[in-house]
Amino acid sequence: MSAAGIYKKITFHCARHSFACNLVEMKIPMIHLKDLLGHSSISTTEIYAKTMQAGLFESMKQLASNY
C-alpha cells in the first residue's frame, strides 16, 4: 500500500475482494479465478461476478449498439 501511496488501512479481505473483482473485469475464466482464490465451489466464486454490475451495463450497451 505504501508503494502505491495509499495510507488508509486496508484489510486482507478488501485486498482479496479487489483482486477478484479486477480479474472478473479482465474476463478471466471463473474456473481459473476459483482456483486462484482457493474456493472449493464455483458458486462461491460467482459471488464476485454478481457484484460487477458495470460489466452488465457494458454488455447491454454492446447489445444495443448492434441493433
Secondary structure per residue as TSV (DSSP state, phi and psi in degrees):
chain	resnum	aa	ss	phi	psi
A	1	M	-	360.0	-40.4
A	2	S	T	-65.7	-34.1
A	3	A	T	-64.2	-29.3
A	4	A	T	-90.6	-2.2
A	5	G	T	78.4	24.1
A	6	I	-	-100.5	120.5
A	7	Y	-	-112.7	8.4
A	8	K	S	-87.4	146.1
A	9	K	-	-71.0	125.1
A	10	I	-	-122.6	129.0
A	11	T	-	-81.0	164.3
A	12	F	H	-59.9	-41.1
A	13	H	H	-60.0	-43.3
A	14	C	H	-63.3	-43.2
A	15	A	H	-65.0	-41.5
A	16	R	H	-64.3	-42.4
A	17	H	H	-65.2	-42.9
A	18	S	H	-62.4	-42.2
A	19	F	H	-57.7	-49.7
A	20	A	H	-63.9	-44.5
A	21	C	H	-64.2	-38.4
A	22	N	H	-63.4	-39.9
A	23	L	H	-68.2	-36.0
A	24	V	H	-62.2	-44.8
A	25	E	H	-63.5	-29.0
A	26	M	T	-82.9	3.0
A	27	K	T	63.6	33.9
A	28	I	-	-68.8	133.7
A	29	P	-	-56.3	139.3
A	30	M	H	-56.3	-36.1
A	31	I	H	-65.0	-34.3
A	32	H	H	-71.8	-42.8
A	33	L	H	-62.0	-40.5
A	34	K	H	-55.1	-47.4
A	35	D	H	-67.4	-40.7
A	36	L	H	-63.1	-36.1
A	37	L	H	-86.0	-11.3
A	38	G	T	77.5	23.0
A	39	H	-	-76.3	144.1
A	40	S	S	-86.6	-19.9
A	41	S	-	-127.7	136.1
A	42	I	H	-64.7	-27.1
A	43	S	H	-64.4	-31.1
A	44	T	H	-66.7	-41.2
A	45	T	H	-68.6	-34.4
A	46	E	H	-64.7	-16.1
A	47	I	H	-58.4	-37.5
A	48	Y	H	-65.4	-37.4
A	49	A	H	-67.3	-34.3
A	50	K	H	-69.1	-24.3
A	51	T	T	-81.8	-7.4
A	52	M	-	-97.4	69.3
A	53	Q	H	-68.0	-26.1
A	54	A	H	-59.4	-37.8
A	55	G	H	-63.8	-36.4
A	56	L	H	-64.0	-46.5
A	57	F	H	-63.9	-38.8
A	58	E	H	-64.9	-39.4
A	59	S	H	-63.0	-40.2
A	60	M	H	-67.1	-35.9
A	61	K	H	-63.4	-41.2
A	62	Q	H	-64.8	-40.9
A	63	L	H	-61.9	-45.9
A	64	A	H	-64.9	-35.4
A	65	S	H	-73.8	-16.3
A	66	N	T	-84.5	-7.8
A	67	Y	-	-119.5	360.0
